[in-house]
Amino acid sequence: MQAGNDDEKFMRLALAEAQEAARRDEVPIGAVIVCQGRVIARGHNLTETLTDVTAHAEMQAITSAASFLGGKYLTDCTLYVTVEPCLMCAGAIGWSQISRVVYGATDEKRGYHTYCNAPFHKKTTTTGGVLAQECSKLMTDFFKKKR
């Protein structure tokens, strides 16, 4: 399978996490972390459920992946997340030394690009726009229902 196809496959798993967040009335962002072609962690926003502003999908997935691997560095891992990480999550991604970040929709208001172009570890690569329309639609639909 080609990298692009793998990216779509894993982003669809992140979308499933985002849909679970929406089902729980959480902002619909989902994340998965993949190591050597295998999903080792999943997460979705839990900020309302846990009354914790740091309980973003990426943070949940990073904590789970570190626990699974038995260490804080995720150097051989790829994070798939449905929306561009915020600055807080970008910092955690940087500290964890994740090798690659793949995101769906950009976040013009709170995405890390709004504040900083290079918050990750110097060896981390990024790919944006994977299934962007589907990721964006999930967010747009969620907030339309809230209004």
PyMOL commands that set and color helices and strands:
alter all, ss='L'
color gray80, all
select helices_A, chain A and resi 3-23+47-50+57-69+87-96+112-114+132-146
alter helices_A, ss='H'
color red, helices_A
select strands_A, chain A and resi 30-35+38-44+77-83+100-105+125-127
alter strands_A, ss='S'
color yellow, strands_A
deselect
rebuild
show_as cartoon
